[in-house]
Amino acid sequence: MSTRTLISPAQVARPRGRVLYWTVFGVVVLGFTLVFLGPLYWMASSGVKDAQEVVRTPPTLIPKSFAPGNYSRAWDVMDLSTLLFNTLFYALGALAFQLVLDVAAAYSLSKLRPVLGKAILGMMLATLMIPATVLVVPQYLTVLDVPIVHRNLLNTPWAIWLPSVTNAFNIFLLKRFFDSIPKELLDAASMDGASPMRILRSIVLPISRPILGVVSIFAVVGVWKDFLWPMLTLPDPTKQTLNVGIYSLSNGVPVNVLIAALTIASLPTLLIFLVFQRNIMSGLTAGGLKG
């Protein structure tokens, strides 16, 4: 069955059609490149300009001044090493909790099929329609005085880790992948005497590496880019995340140094997506084994 496109192969084979095709293709690629990479270039180049050139109107496309020392100054003035360590610590902790608890929830809903499992999944997915800002107040009151144990979690990693565990989207992605694993494969392991936990550890998890990679990336990036929640729950400057720390220390800092700090802060997430972009796409589209 042939695939129908906007331009037929016969038209593309003609000289005029070939020129038109590549012209339109080049314009579209160039346009999207400018839209997505333009702000990144402006941010990185502004970090090496002096303060006067950064605020100049119209802005300069190529820096006339070159001061790479702005990046080292931003690293020292804003104590980015501490902020990076804090953010990495919170992100890895959230990743560990999400992998353990979200995988357990998705596996139970997909393969163990508990009573009212579909209703529970439906209520989980319904939470995706609730704006995150609506949940800020009840979550803050909860970490301020945790029910039953009556503990204040402000300025502790638990204030970041516990809310991040309840990620309905990641549970849905994991369950969708677990559903694609052939039931016959798990039944064969069960007949050999494997317990549900052994099946999860020895069969399901090795097969699920692509989707586990996607969930891991989402978990790390979700904590890395968050701003409002860490600002509310981590008022101690020594325990703040990267985004909150830069915001707190931005007063009195030259604008070029501030932009240099923002450039450094954005590099980890950019590198994660550049390095693992194939894993993200393969994890979102991968299925189980074909029986």
N, C-alpha and C positions, 0 to 999 in steps of 0.2 A: 504494500500500500504506500503510495507516494505521499509525501508531505507537501501540503499546499502553502506557498509563501506569497508575500506581497509582489515579488518580482519573480517571474518564471525563469528557469535555467536558460531557456532560449534567449530571453531578453538580456540576461547577464552576460551571455556569451558574445553578444554584439559589442563592438567598440564603444558606441554611445552609451549603452546600458551599463557596461563595465565602469566607465568613467563616472556616470551618475551614481552608481552603487557605492563606489569607493569614496566619492566626494561626500555623500550623505553620511556614510559610515564614519569618515574622519571627523566631520563636523559634530556628530553626536558624541563620539568618544572624547573629542577635545572639550566640548561643552560640559560633559559630566566630570571630566578631569579637573577643569577649572572650578566647578561648583564644590567638589569634595576636597580637592587639594589646595585650593586658593586660601581658605582660612588657615590651614596648617602652615602654608608657606609664610603668610603674613605674621603668624605668631612666632615662628622660628626666626624669621629675619628681623622682627622687631626686637627680639632679645639681644641682638648685637648692635642695635642703634643706640645713639645717645638719647636722652630724655626729650630734647627739643625736636629731634627728627621724628620720634614716635608720634607726637601730637601734631605734627605738621599737616596742614590741609592745602592741597590734596596730598595724600600719603605718597611716599616714594616707593616705587616698585623694587628698585635695587638699592640697598643701604649705601648711603654716601659716607657715613661714619661706620667704623668697624671696631666694636669693643666686645670681644668674646669673654672678657673678664666679668661681664654682667652675670654669666651663668655661675661662675665660682662664687661671686659675691652673693647671689641669690641662695646658693647652697649653704653658705656660712650664716648669712643674716637671718634667714628663715629656718635654720636648723632642719633642713630637709632630710638629713640622714635619720634623725629621730622620728620625723613624721612618716617617712617611708617605712621604717621598721614597724611602727605602730600599725600602719595600714596593712602591711603584709601579715602581721600577726593576727589581726582581726579577720582578714580575708581567708587565711589558711584555716583558722578555727571554724569560720562559717562553712568552709568547704568540707571539713571533716564531719561536722554535724549533718550537713545536707546529704552527703554521700551515705552516711549510716542510716539516718532516719527516713529520708525520702526514698531510698532504695527499698527499705523494709516496707514502707507504706505502699509503694507501687507494686512490689512483688506480691504482697498479700492481696491487694485488690485484683491483680491480674491472674495469679495462679492458685492462690488459696481460696479465693472467692468467699469471703465471710458473709454472714447474714447482713442484709441491707448495704452490701458493698456498693451497689450502683447508686443508692441514695447518698451514701457518704461521698462518693466521687462527684456526684452532681452538686452537692453543697460545696465541695472544694472548688470546683470550677466556677460556681456562682460567685465566689469571692474575687475572681479575676475582674468582675464587672464593677467592683467597688473601688473608687479612686483611692490611691495610697494615702493622700492627705487626710481623708476622712478618718483613717485609722490611727492617725498620729496621737490624738488626745487620749483615746482609751489605752493605747499601747504605752504611752508615757505614764499614765496613772498606774498601769500594771507594774512597770519596772520601778516606779517610785515606791510602791508598797506591794510586793508580790503576795497574792492571796495564799492563805494557809501558812506559809513559812514566814511572812511579814518581814521580808528583807528588801533593803534599798539597793538596787543594782546600778545606780548612777555611778559613772566613772569606773565601771568594771567591764571587762570584755563580754560578760553575759548579756549586757544591754544590747550589744550588737549581734551576738551569736543566736540568742533565743528567737528573736523575731524573724531572723533570716531562715530559720529551719522550716517554717510553715510556708513553703513555696509551692503553690498549687500547680503552677506551670511546669516546674521541673518534675513533679510527681506525674503529671499527665504525659510528659514526654517519655519518662521511664516506663510507665504502664503501657503506652502505645508500642514501645519497642518490645517489652516482655510479651505482649499479646501476639507478636509476630513469631515468637519462638515456637516451633512445632510441639504440640502437646505430647506426641508420640515419643519425642526425645526425653522428656521429663518422666513420662510413664515408664520408659525402659529403665531409667536410673532408679525409679522408685521400686520397680520389681526386683532390682538387684540389691535392695535393702538400704538405699540411700535415704536419709531423712530430708525433710524440706530444707533445713538449714544447710545440709551437705550439698543438696542439689543447687541451692542458690550460690554457694561458695565455689563449687567445682565446675558447674556447667553454665549457669546463667550469667554470672559476672564475667568470666572470660569471653563469652560471646558478646557481651554488652559493652565492650571497651569503647566503641565509637560514641555511643550515647552518653556513657559516663564521662568521656572527655568533653562533650558539649555541656553537660550539666556543671562540670568543674569550671569551665571557662565562664559560664553565666554566673556561677556563685562568686568567683573571684572578682569579676568585673562589677557585679552588683554592689558589693561592699566597697570596691575601689572608687566608684563614681558617686556613691551616696553622699549627700550633704546635709539635708535637713535633720535626719534622725541622729547622726553623730553629733551635730551641733547642739542638740537638745540634751543628749544623754552623756556627753563627755565634756563637761565644762572645764575640767582640769587641762591646762595648756600642755602639760607633759604627756597626756594620754590621748590627745586629739589625732584624728586622721589627717591625711595629706590635704584634702580640700578644705577642711575646717581650719586647720592650722595656717594655711596660706591666707585664708580670709581673715583670721584673727590678727595676723601680723602684717596685713597689707597697709595699715595706716602709717603714714610717714615714710613708706618705701617708694623710691622712684619708680615711675611707671615702667621703664624699660627693665628694671630688675624684677618687678612683679611679673611681667610677661615672660621673662626668662624662667622664673619659678614655675609658672603655669605650663611652659613648654616641657620642663623636666617632669612635672607631674603627669602629663599626658602621654609620655613615652612608654611606660609599662603596658598600658592597655592597648596602645597602637601596636606594639611589638607582639603582644599576645594574639591579636587578630591577624597580623601579617604572617606569623609563624604557623598558627593553627587554623587558618581559614579553610583548608581542605578538610581538616577534621570536623569543623563545624558543619560544613555542607554534607559530608558523608554521614555524620551522626544524625542529622535531621532527616536524611532520606533513606538511611540504611534499614533493611528489614532483617528478619531472622533467616534461619536456614530454610532452604527449599526442600520439602520432603518429597 
